[in-house]
Amino acid sequence: MDKISQALLSVSDKTNLSLLADYLASRSIKLISTGGTAAALVKDGFAVTEVAQYTGFLEMLDGRVKTLHPKIHAGILHRRDLAAHVAQMTVQGWPGIDLVVVNLYPFERVTADPATSFQEAIENIDIGGPCLLRASAKNHAHVAVLCDPADYPEFISEMDKTSGQLSPGFRLKLAQKAFARTSSYDRVIADYLSAKA
């Protein structure tokens, strides 16, 4: 894996976010982020490009559509070892996204409260987040994915150990965790909807 040069951060749980961002900034890794995460990063003094500025497409539908954009997903999914993929990215003028840091809307926590309305539950179903996790996990040969703030310290340690070039085994471990997370997330949603049907 080439060294990470650009990261996308979009997190509901901002635990350890400043720790991770500080480390990424120390390695001159560019940060792209969505609204709430970008605001938290800017408040903590980090330079960040908001997704809307990066894609040239404003968030819409109360934030339901923000990261679902070809520039984001091509940046994640293109294979760096295929000349045709690299050429297509060059024609578009799009750089790669080498690290994806995403944790999902807190559907489990929200629906654990019996006072939560059905509509509130529906609005806490994350769409873009699982797409980002799955895309980066699929392309883990070229992209690292973090879906749990508890993994940030290990990620930092691995980055230091490998001079910024994460091992295939570590990237595979992160990819497996990302798929396990999206799988469990969908199971909870399906069970919730089943109980309401």
Buried (B, 14 or more C-beta within 10 A) or exposed (E): BEBBBBBBBBBBBBEBBBEBBEBBBEBEBBBBBBBEBBEBBEEEEBEBBBBBEBBEBEBEEEEEBBBBBEBBBBBBBBEBEEEEBBEEBEEEEBBBBBBBBBBBBEBBEBBEEEEBEEEEBEBBBBBBBBBBBBBBBBBBEBBBBBBBBEBBEBBBEBBEEEEBEBEEEBBEBBBEBBBEBBEEBEEBBEEBEEEEE
